[in-house]
Amino acid sequence: MALPIKARRRRVLTSSAVQLGSAGAGDSGYQERLGMQWQTRALRYIDLVPELNFASRFYSRMLKQLSLFPAMLDERGELTRIDSGLPVHILNRIRDPGGRHSQILGNYGRLMFSTGEGNLFGYNLETDEETWLFVWNDELKVEKDGDTIKKITWEPTSGEKYEYGPDEAVVYRFWTSHPRSTGEADSPMRSIVEGDVAEELIALTRAVKSTATTRATNGMLLIPSEISPPEAETADDSIEDQGLISDLGRHLELQVEQAGSPAAVAPWLLEAAYDYIDRIRWVQMHDPQNDYMESALRTEAVTRIAHGIDFPAEALLGIGQTNHWAALQILMDMWRSHGAPIAQQFCDDLTSTYMRNALRAEEFPDWRDVVVTYDESQVVVKPDRADDADKAWDRGQLSSEGYRAMKNIPDDFALTDPKEIDFFLEVSGKNQAQADPNPSEGPPPPGPEGDSGRKTRQTASHELAAIELALMRCRELAGIRIRQKARQFPQHVEPLNGEPFAQIAPVLGKVTLKEMGLSNTLSLVAGGADNLRSLLIVKGYSLASADAVGEMVEVLAARTLFESKFPVVPSHFLGHLEIEEAA
């Protein structure tokens, strides 16, 4: 399948990406902007300034975790994933040397931050070695004859050069439009470069280094020549190394060479005439009070950079002063406010320049409605989901297989032996709710109170009854709220006559409640377990366990609200009750 090397008709520049060599590419000014001075300086500053180098990787780190896929866009703006067919085949051609999109997306993120533009470059087309990269302008040279590409030259490093014909390679230019001119590139680094903030930071860093280097002289020691006689000359006209200055120098050298020895801390003894001994003095070559004044200015420059670019300041200045939850919120905001727009820009540019043109060339019937989009789950979902697994398991919303997968526990470790399962339930107390309070034969097993297990089973039975009452209250509370809302819908009032509040939701059904604007079942039952929480706390259970069981009851009530049969309380609910420890 050939790529769309030429557009069939002259197109108007309506997006921030265009295929180089196409009929509309002449308006983009590619050759003129090939060596824009501010972009070259931006790349150089990123090499020189660690803070800018770190910031330049901000987009890259997030984008590399995305996975791309084609989707169908309907009139309401909703996307339906396409899992097979021509769109999938066309998008799958865009692969980096590793066979994925991570390198392409990572380089795209860095170049969009640094220079605001780059090139999607595919070479060895229609062969088994077909490869795609996202590279900077200086690596590519496109020779054209009018609107037709004659040759594409790729120079990845100094001394390497590869030449491709128009059927062997293709180049698409992507850029972030400047508000002054849509064909001109813009980036977060532009103001840092043209505002000389980066140059200021480099100058301040060099000043700090100069101060540190100058301090190595450590001042001057002034000694009168009267107590430092000239060194004696030897017979061979060489100077004998016995003068006062030489002696002092050897002493200082030994302190370095024999660090840690008694000689290193022993004072240097000087005997001299009384009239001159007080003339020995130290001259300070620097003022310790004013050393490294540039360091504060350098911190200010870094802060200006952090607040002046399209970049969350906390990512550069650090989030160490924030608590755990604030740090997580900051990380999520980073993606929503900064990462997601760049990811969407790449997908839009790839759609407009590559995907739709390729589909149209293959006469795909719905090519106008196909878009490239991304899966962000690896970015927004925490890599460690152990806590999420525990919470979902406690609320009965996760299977044992899912629990092991989220906990990274091999399936071979699962409990399969019935004896082991019974032992676990007995030790954890999760089978107490199912125990028979009136055994027909045999003595009751011993319990924690020291007499028998009857008291434990009766306590579990009482708590289970309280949970069932709270569950009933949740259903009644939902019925009350539904009946109040039904006053605005007279056609739904009549079926409710004579029905108990707990059965109103099953009578009306899910579709009717959605028409009434009551599709959120959890909000309908909210507060139904408040009395249960208070009762459990009064009976000595911990606040955390009472809240957990109360939340589980409301979730269960919401999930079973439309079932006419009263739901069964899972036995593991009681396993979450913990006695409050005495202070």
C-alpha positions as CSV (number, residue, x, y, z in Angstrom):
1,M,0.0,0.0,0.0
2,A,1.6,3.2,-1.1
3,L,1.6,6.2,1.2
4,P,0.1,9.5,0.0
5,I,3.2,11.2,-1.3
6,K,1.2,13.8,-3.2
7,A,-2.1,15.4,-2.3
8,R,-4.7,15.2,-5.1
9,R,-5.6,18.8,-5.0
10,R,-4.1,21.9,-3.5
11,R,-5.0,22.1,0.1
12,V,-5.4,25.0,2.4
13,L,-3.2,25.0,5.5
14,T,-5.7,24.3,8.2
15,S,-3.6,22.2,10.7
16,S,-0.3,22.4,12.4
17,A,1.1,19.5,10.4
18,V,1.7,18.9,6.7
19,Q,3.5,16.4,4.5
20,L,6.6,17.9,3.1
21,G,6.6,17.9,-0.6
22,S,2.8,18.0,-0.9
23,A,1.1,20.7,-2.8
24,G,0.2,22.7,0.3
25,A,3.6,22.4,2.0
26,G,5.1,25.4,0.1
27,D,3.2,27.8,2.4
28,S,4.8,26.4,5.5
29,G,8.1,28.2,5.0
30,Y,10.0,25.0,5.9
31,Q,13.3,25.9,4.3
32,E,13.3,29.5,5.7
33,R,12.7,28.2,9.2
34,L,15.1,25.3,8.9
35,G,17.8,27.1,10.8
36,M,15.9,29.5,13.0
37,Q,18.4,30.9,15.5
38,W,16.2,30.7,18.6
39,Q,15.6,27.0,18.0
40,T,19.3,26.2,17.6
41,R,20.0,28.2,20.8
42,A,17.2,26.3,22.6
43,L,18.7,22.9,21.8
44,R,22.1,24.2,22.9
45,Y,20.7,25.6,26.2
46,I,19.1,22.2,26.9
47,D,22.6,20.6,26.6
48,L,24.1,23.2,29.0
49,V,21.5,23.8,31.7
50,P,20.5,20.8,33.8
51,E,17.1,22.3,34.8
52,L,16.2,22.8,31.1
53,N,17.4,19.4,30.2
54,F,15.1,17.9,32.9
55,A,12.2,20.0,31.8
56,S,12.7,19.1,28.2
57,R,12.0,15.4,29.1
58,F,8.7,16.3,30.9
59,Y,6.4,15.7,27.9
60,S,8.6,12.8,26.8
61,R,8.3,10.8,30.0
62,M,4.5,10.9,29.8
63,L,4.0,10.4,26.1
64,K,6.2,7.4,25.9
65,Q,3.7,5.4,28.1
66,L,0.8,6.0,25.7
67,S,-0.5,3.5,23.2
68,L,-2.1,4.7,19.9
69,F,-5.1,3.2,18.2
70,P,-7.6,4.3,15.5
71,A,-11.2,5.1,16.4
72,M,-14.4,6.2,14.6
73,L,-15.7,9.7,15.6
74,D,-19.4,10.1,15.5
75,E,-21.6,13.2,15.3
76,R,-21.7,13.6,19.1
77,G,-18.0,13.6,19.4
78,E,-17.8,10.1,20.9
79,L,-15.1,7.6,19.9
80,T,-15.5,3.9,19.1
81,R,-12.3,2.0,19.0
82,I,-11.4,0.2,15.7
83,D,-9.8,-3.2,16.5
84,S,-9.3,-4.5,13.0
85,G,-9.3,-3.6,9.3
86,L,-7.5,-1.0,7.1
87,P,-7.2,1.8,9.7
88,V,-5.4,-0.5,12.1
89,H,-3.1,-1.7,9.4
90,I,-2.3,1.8,8.3
91,L,-1.6,3.0,11.9
92,N,0.5,-0.1,12.7
93,R,2.9,1.0,9.9
94,I,4.0,3.9,12.2
95,R,6.5,1.9,14.3
96,D,9.9,3.0,15.7
97,P,13.0,0.7,15.6
98,G,11.6,-1.1,18.8
99,G,8.4,-2.0,17.0
100,R,6.3,0.4,19.1
101,H,5.4,4.2,19.3
102,S,7.4,5.0,22.5
103,Q,10.5,6.5,20.8
104,I,8.4,8.5,18.3
105,L,6.2,9.9,21.1
106,G,9.2,10.5,23.4
107,N,11.2,12.5,20.7
108,Y,8.0,14.3,19.7
109,G,7.6,15.5,23.3
110,R,11.1,16.7,23.6
111,L,11.1,18.6,20.3
112,M,7.7,20.2,21.0
113,F,9.0,21.5,24.3
114,S,12.4,22.6,22.9
115,T,11.8,23.9,19.4
116,G,8.1,23.5,18.7
117,E,8.5,21.5,15.6
118,G,10.0,18.2,14.2
119,N,9.5,15.7,11.4
120,L,7.9,12.3,11.3
121,F,10.2,10.5,9.0
122,G,9.6,7.0,7.5
123,Y,12.2,5.2,5.4
124,N,12.6,1.9,3.7
125,L,8.9,2.1,2.8
126,E,7.1,-1.0,1.6
127,T,9.9,-3.3,2.8
128,D,10.4,-5.5,5.9
129,E,12.8,-2.8,7.2
130,E,10.3,0.0,7.1
131,T,11.0,2.2,10.1
132,W,9.7,5.5,11.5
133,L,11.4,8.2,13.6
134,F,10.6,11.7,14.8
135,V,13.7,13.8,14.2
136,W,14.9,17.5,14.2
137,N,15.0,19.5,11.0
138,D,18.8,19.5,10.7
139,E,18.8,15.7,10.2
140,L,16.8,15.9,7.0
141,K,17.2,17.6,3.7
142,V,14.4,17.5,1.2
143,E,15.2,18.3,-2.5
144,K,12.2,19.2,-4.6
145,D,11.4,20.1,-8.1
146,G,8.4,22.3,-7.7
147,D,5.9,20.3,-5.6
148,T,7.6,17.0,-6.3
149,I,10.2,15.4,-4.1
150,K,13.4,14.4,-5.8
151,K,15.5,13.1,-2.9
152,I,15.4,12.9,0.9
153,T,18.8,12.9,2.6
154,W,19.0,11.8,6.2
155,E,22.1,12.6,8.3
156,P,21.6,11.0,11.8
157,T,25.1,11.7,13.0
158,S,28.3,13.4,11.7
159,G,29.7,11.4,8.8
160,E,26.6,9.3,8.2
161,K,24.4,10.1,5.2
162,Y,21.5,8.1,3.7
163,E,19.7,9.1,0.5
164,Y,16.2,7.9,-0.4
165,G,14.0,8.4,-3.4
166,P,10.4,9.7,-3.2
167,D,9.0,6.1,-3.1
168,E,11.5,5.0,-0.4
169,A,10.9,7.6,2.3
170,V,8.4,10.2,3.4
171,V,8.5,13.2,5.7
172,Y,5.7,14.9,7.6
173,R,6.4,18.2,9.5
174,F,4.6,18.7,12.8
175,W,4.7,22.0,14.6
176,T,3.0,24.0,17.4
177,S,1.6,27.2,15.7
178,H,2.7,30.6,17.0
179,P,-0.2,32.9,17.7
180,R,1.3,35.6,15.5
181,S,1.7,33.3,12.5
182,T,0.1,29.8,12.2
183,G,2.9,28.6,10.0
184,E,5.6,29.6,12.4
185,A,6.7,27.3,15.2
186,D,6.4,28.1,18.9
187,S,7.5,26.3,22.0
188,P,7.8,26.8,25.8
189,M,11.5,27.4,25.3
190,R,11.1,30.3,23.0
191,S,10.6,32.9,25.7
192,I,13.4,31.4,27.8
193,V,15.8,31.8,24.8
194,E,14.7,35.2,23.4
195,G,14.2,36.6,26.9
196,D,17.9,35.6,27.8
197,V,16.8,33.9,31.0
198,A,18.7,30.8,30.0
199,E,21.8,32.9,29.2
200,E,21.4,34.6,32.6
201,L,21.3,31.2,34.4
202,I,24.5,30.1,32.6
203,A,26.3,33.3,33.5
204,L,25.3,33.0,37.2
205,T,26.5,29.4,37.2
206,R,29.8,30.4,35.8
207,A,30.1,33.2,38.4
208,V,29.5,30.7,41.3
209,K,32.1,28.4,39.8
210,S,34.6,31.3,39.6
211,T,34.0,32.1,43.2
212,A,34.6,28.5,44.3
213,T,37.7,28.3,42.2
214,T,39.1,31.6,43.5
215,R,38.6,30.6,47.1
216,A,41.2,27.9,46.6
217,T,44.0,30.6,47.0
218,N,42.7,31.0,50.6
219,G,44.2,34.5,51.1
220,M,47.9,35.6,51.6
221,L,50.3,35.3,54.5
222,L,52.6,38.4,54.9
223,I,56.0,37.7,56.5
224,P,58.6,40.4,57.0
225,S,61.8,39.6,55.1
226,E,63.9,40.3,58.2
227,I,62.6,37.0,59.7
228,S,62.8,35.2,56.4
229,P,66.4,35.3,55.5
230,P,67.5,34.4,51.9
231,E,68.0,30.7,51.4
232,A,71.6,29.6,51.3
233,E,73.3,28.7,48.0
234,T,75.0,25.4,47.6
235,A,78.3,24.8,45.9
236,D,76.6,23.9,42.6
237,D,74.8,27.3,42.6
238,S,71.5,25.6,43.4
239,I,69.3,27.0,46.2
240,E,69.3,24.9,49.3
241,D,65.7,24.2,50.3
242,Q,65.9,25.4,53.9
243,G,64.3,28.8,54.0
244,L,61.3,29.8,56.1
245,I,58.9,29.9,53.2
246,S,60.0,26.5,52.0
247,D,59.6,25.1,55.5
248,L,56.1,26.4,55.8
249,G,55.2,25.0,52.4
250,R,56.4,21.5,53.4
251,H,54.4,21.7,56.6
252,L,51.3,22.5,54.6
253,E,51.9,19.7,52.1
254,L,52.4,17.2,54.9
255,Q,49.0,18.1,56.4
256,V,47.5,17.1,53.1
257,E,49.6,14.0,52.5
258,Q,49.4,12.7,56.0
259,A,45.8,13.6,56.8
260,G,44.6,11.8,59.9
261,S,48.1,11.6,61.5
262,P,49.3,13.6,64.5
263,A,51.6,15.6,62.2
264,A,48.6,16.8,60.3
265,V,47.2,18.6,63.3
266,A,50.4,19.7,64.9
267,P,51.0,23.5,64.7
268,W,53.9,25.0,62.8
269,L,56.4,26.6,65.1
270,L,58.1,29.9,64.2
271,E,60.8,31.6,66.2
272,A,61.7,35.2,65.2
273,A,62.9,38.5,66.6
274,Y,60.5,40.2,68.9
275,D,60.4,43.4,66.8
276,Y,59.0,41.5,63.8
277,I,57.0,38.6,65.1
278,D,53.8,40.8,65.4
279,R,54.2,42.0,61.8
280,I,53.1,38.5,60.5
281,R,49.6,38.9,59.3
282,W,47.0,37.3,57.2
283,V,45.3,39.1,54.3
284,Q,41.9,37.9,53.4
285,M,41.3,37.6,49.6
286,H,37.5,37.3,49.8
287,D,34.6,38.2,52.0
288,P,32.9,35.1,53.5
289,Q,29.8,37.1,54.2
290,N,29.3,37.9,50.5
291,D,30.5,34.7,48.9
292,Y,28.1,33.0,46.4
293,M,25.8,35.9,46.2
294,E,25.0,34.6,42.7
295,S,23.5,31.5,44.1
296,A,20.4,33.3,45.3
297,L,20.0,35.0,41.9
298,R,20.5,31.6,40.2
299,T,17.6,30.2,42.3
300,E,15.5,33.1,41.2
301,A,16.3,32.4,37.6
302,V,15.3,28.8,38.0
303,T,12.1,29.8,39.6
304,R,11.3,32.2,36.7
305,I,11.9,29.4,34.3
306,A,9.6,27.1,36.3
307,H,6.8,29.6,36.4
308,G,7.3,31.0,32.9
309,I,7.0,27.9,30.7
310,D,4.3,25.4,29.9
311,F,5.4,23.2,32.7
312,P,4.2,22.5,36.3
313,A,6.5,24.5,38.6
314,E,6.3,21.8,41.2
315,A,7.9,19.3,38.8
316,L,11.0,21.5,38.6
317,L,11.1,23.0,42.1
318,G,10.1,19.8,43.8
319,I,7.0,18.5,45.6
320,G,8.8,17.6,48.8
321,Q,7.0,20.2,50.8
322,T,3.6,18.8,49.9
323,N,1.8,15.9,51.6
324,H,1.2,12.5,49.9
325,W,-2.3,13.3,48.7
326,A,-1.3,16.8,47.4
327,A,1.6,15.2,45.5
328,L,-0.6,12.7,43.8
329,Q,-3.0,15.5,42.8
330,I,-0.1,17.5,41.4
331,L,1.0,14.5,39.4
332,M,-2.5,14.0,38.0
333,D,-2.8,17.7,37.2
334,M,0.5,17.5,35.3
335,W,-1.0,15.0,32.9
336,R,-4.4,16.7,32.5
337,S,-3.1,20.2,32.1
338,H,0.2,19.6,30.2
339,G,0.6,16.1,29.0
340,A,-2.9,15.3,27.6
341,P,-3.0,18.4,25.3
342,I,0.4,17.5,23.7
343,A,-0.8,13.9,23.2
344,Q,-4.0,15.1,21.6
345,Q,-2.0,17.5,19.3
346,F,0.2,14.6,18.1
347,C,-2.9,12.5,17.4
348,D,-4.7,15.3,15.6
349,D,-1.6,16.0,13.4
350,L,-1.1,12.3,12.6
351,T,-4.8,12.1,11.7
352,S,-4.8,15.1,9.4
353,T,-1.5,14.5,7.6
354,Y,-1.2,10.7,7.5
355,M,-4.2,8.6,8.5
356,R,-7.0,10.2,6.5
357,N,-4.9,10.8,3.4
358,A,-3.8,7.1,3.4
359,L,-7.4,6.0,3.9
360,R,-8.6,8.2,1.2
361,A,-5.9,6.9,-1.2
362,E,-7.2,3.4,-0.4
363,E,-10.8,4.6,-1.0
364,F,-11.9,3.7,2.5
365,P,-15.6,4.7,2.7
366,D,-15.6,6.5,6.1
367,W,-12.1,8.0,5.9
368,R,-13.3,11.4,7.1
369,D,-14.6,9.9,10.4
370,V,-11.4,8.0,11.4
371,V,-9.1,9.6,13.9
372,V,-6.0,8.5,15.8
373,T,-6.4,8.6,19.6
374,Y,-4.5,7.2,22.6
375,D,-4.9,5.0,25.6
376,E,-3.8,6.9,28.8
377,S,-4.2,4.1,31.3
378,Q,-0.5,3.6,31.8
379,V,-0.1,7.3,32.6
380,V,-3.0,8.0,34.9
381,V,-3.3,4.6,36.7
382,K,-0.8,4.0,39.5
383,P,1.7,1.3,38.6
384,D,1.3,-0.1,42.1
385,R,-2.4,-0.8,42.6
386,A,-2.1,-3.0,45.7
387,D,-4.1,-0.5,47.8
388,D,-6.8,-0.3,45.1
389,A,-6.9,-4.1,45.0
390,D,-7.5,-4.3,48.8
391,K,-10.3,-1.8,48.7
392,A,-12.0,-3.4,45.7
393,W,-11.7,-6.8,47.3
394,D,-13.1,-5.6,50.6
395,R,-16.2,-4.1,48.9
396,G,-16.8,-7.3,46.9
397,Q,-16.0,-5.6,43.6
398,L,-13.1,-7.8,42.5
399,S,-12.6,-11.5,41.7
400,S,-9.9,-13.5,43.2
401,E,-8.2,-13.7,39.9
402,G,-8.3,-10.0,39.5
403,Y,-7.0,-9.5,43.0
404,R,-4.0,-11.7,42.4
405,A,-3.3,-9.9,39.1
406,M,-3.4,-6.4,40.7
407,K,-1.2,-7.7,43.6
408,N,1.2,-9.4,41.2
409,I,0.6,-12.8,42.8
410,P,1.0,-15.8,40.5
411,D,-2.1,-18.0,40.0
412,D,-0.1,-21.0,41.3
413,F,-0.3,-19.4,44.8
414,A,-4.1,-19.4,44.9
415,L,-5.9,-21.3,47.6
416,T,-7.4,-24.5,46.0
417,D,-7.3,-27.0,48.9
418,P,-10.7,-27.0,50.7
419,K,-8.9,-27.6,54.0
420,E,-6.7,-24.6,53.5
421,I,-9.7,-22.5,52.6
422,D,-11.6,-23.6,55.7
423,F,-8.5,-22.9,57.8
424,F,-8.2,-19.4,56.3
425,L,-11.9,-18.6,57.0
426,E,-11.6,-19.9,60.5
427,V,-8.5,-17.9,61.4
428,S,-9.7,-14.7,59.7
429,G,-13.2,-14.9,61.3
430,K,-14.9,-14.5,57.9
431,N,-17.1,-17.5,58.4
432,Q,-18.7,-16.3,61.7
433,A,-21.7,-14.9,60.0
434,Q,-22.5,-18.3,58.5
435,A,-22.2,-20.2,61.8
436,D,-25.3,-21.8,63.1
437,P,-26.3,-20.0,66.3
438,N,-28.2,-23.1,67.5
439,P,-26.2,-26.2,66.7
440,S,-28.3,-29.4,66.8
441,E,-25.7,-31.6,68.3
442,G,-22.3,-31.4,69.8
443,P,-20.8,-28.8,72.1
444,P,-20.0,-25.4,70.7
445,P,-16.3,-24.7,69.9
446,P,-14.4,-22.6,72.3
447,G,-14.5,-18.8,71.7
448,P,-12.3,-15.9,72.5
449,E,-14.3,-15.0,75.7
450,G,-13.1,-18.2,77.4
451,D,-16.4,-20.0,77.9
452,S,-17.8,-21.0,74.5
453,G,-18.3,-19.9,70.9
454,R,-22.0,-19.2,71.5
455,K,-21.4,-15.6,72.6
456,T,-19.2,-14.9,69.6
457,R,-21.8,-16.4,67.2
458,Q,-24.6,-14.4,68.9
459,T,-22.5,-11.2,68.6
460,A,-22.0,-11.9,64.9
461,S,-25.7,-12.6,64.5
462,H,-26.5,-9.2,66.1
463,E,-24.1,-7.3,63.9
464,L,-25.5,-9.1,60.8
465,A,-29.0,-8.1,61.8
466,A,-27.9,-4.5,62.2
467,I,-26.3,-4.5,58.8
468,E,-29.5,-5.9,57.3
469,L,-31.5,-3.1,58.9
470,A,-29.1,-0.6,57.5
471,L,-29.5,-2.1,54.1
472,M,-33.2,-1.9,54.4
473,R,-32.9,1.7,55.5
474,C,-30.8,2.5,52.4
475,R,-33.6,1.0,50.1
476,E,-36.3,3.0,52.0
477,L,-34.3,6.2,51.8
478,A,-33.9,5.7,48.0
479,G,-37.7,5.1,47.7
480,I,-38.4,8.4,49.7
481,R,-36.2,10.4,47.4
482,I,-37.6,8.8,44.3
483,R,-41.2,9.5,45.4
484,Q,-40.3,13.1,46.0
485,K,-38.8,13.4,42.6
486,A,-41.8,11.6,41.0
487,R,-44.0,14.6,41.9
488,Q,-42.5,16.3,38.8
489,F,-43.5,13.3,36.7
490,P,-47.3,12.6,37.3
491,Q,-47.3,9.7,34.9
492,H,-45.0,7.8,37.3
493,V,-46.9,8.5,40.5
494,E,-49.8,6.1,40.0
495,P,-47.6,2.9,40.0
496,L,-46.1,3.9,43.3
497,N,-49.5,3.9,45.2
498,G,-49.5,1.3,47.9
499,E,-45.8,0.3,47.3
500,P,-43.5,0.3,50.3
501,F,-40.6,2.7,50.0
502,A,-38.1,-0.2,49.8
503,Q,-39.7,-1.5,46.7
504,I,-40.2,1.7,44.7
505,A,-37.0,1.5,42.8
506,P,-37.7,-2.1,41.6
507,V,-41.2,-1.1,40.5
508,L,-40.1,1.9,38.4
509,G,-36.9,0.3,37.0
510,K,-33.6,1.6,35.9
511,V,-34.8,3.2,32.6
512,T,-37.6,5.2,34.2
513,L,-35.3,6.5,36.9
514,K,-32.8,7.6,34.2
515,E,-35.6,9.5,32.5
516,M,-36.3,11.2,35.8
517,G,-32.6,12.2,36.2
518,L,-31.9,9.7,39.0
519,S,-29.4,7.4,37.4
520,N,-26.9,7.7,40.2
521,T,-28.0,5.0,42.6
522,L,-25.3,5.6,45.1
523,S,-26.5,9.1,45.8
524,L,-30.1,7.7,46.3
525,V,-28.9,5.5,49.2
526,A,-26.4,7.9,50.6
527,G,-26.7,8.2,54.4
528,G,-28.7,5.1,54.8
529,A,-25.9,3.5,56.9
530,D,-25.2,6.4,59.2
531,N,-27.1,4.8,62.1
532,L,-25.2,1.6,61.6
533,R,-21.9,3.5,61.8
534,S,-22.9,5.1,65.1
535,L,-24.1,1.8,66.5
536,L,-20.9,0.0,65.7
537,I,-18.8,2.7,67.2
538,V,-20.9,2.6,70.4
539,K,-20.4,-1.2,70.6
540,G,-16.7,-0.7,70.6
541,Y,-15.7,-1.2,67.0
542,S,-13.1,1.2,65.5
543,L,-14.1,4.2,63.6
544,A,-12.3,3.0,60.5
545,S,-13.9,-0.4,60.4
546,A,-17.4,1.1,61.1
547,D,-16.9,3.5,58.2
548,A,-15.7,0.7,56.0
549,V,-18.7,-1.5,56.7
550,G,-21.1,1.4,56.4
551,E,-19.7,2.2,52.9
552,M,-19.9,-1.4,51.9
553,V,-23.5,-1.5,52.9
554,E,-24.4,1.6,50.8
555,V,-22.5,0.2,47.8
556,L,-24.3,-3.1,48.1
557,A,-27.7,-1.3,48.4
558,A,-26.9,0.8,45.3
559,R,-25.9,-2.2,43.3
560,T,-29.0,-4.2,44.2
561,L,-31.5,-1.3,44.3
562,F,-33.5,-2.6,41.3
563,E,-33.8,-6.2,42.6
564,S,-37.1,-7.0,44.1
565,K,-35.7,-9.7,46.3
566,F,-33.9,-8.4,49.4
567,P,-30.1,-8.9,48.9
568,V,-28.1,-11.3,50.9
569,V,-25.3,-9.7,53.0
570,P,-21.9,-11.3,52.1
571,S,-20.3,-13.0,55.0
572,H,-17.0,-11.1,54.6
573,F,-18.7,-7.8,55.7
574,L,-18.3,-8.9,59.4
575,G,-14.6,-9.7,58.8
576,H,-13.9,-6.0,58.5
577,L,-15.1,-5.2,62.0
578,E,-12.2,-4.5,64.4
579,I,-12.5,-3.7,68.1
580,E,-11.1,-0.3,69.1
581,E,-7.9,-0.7,71.0
582,A,-7.8,0.8,74.5
583,A,-5.8,4.0,74.8
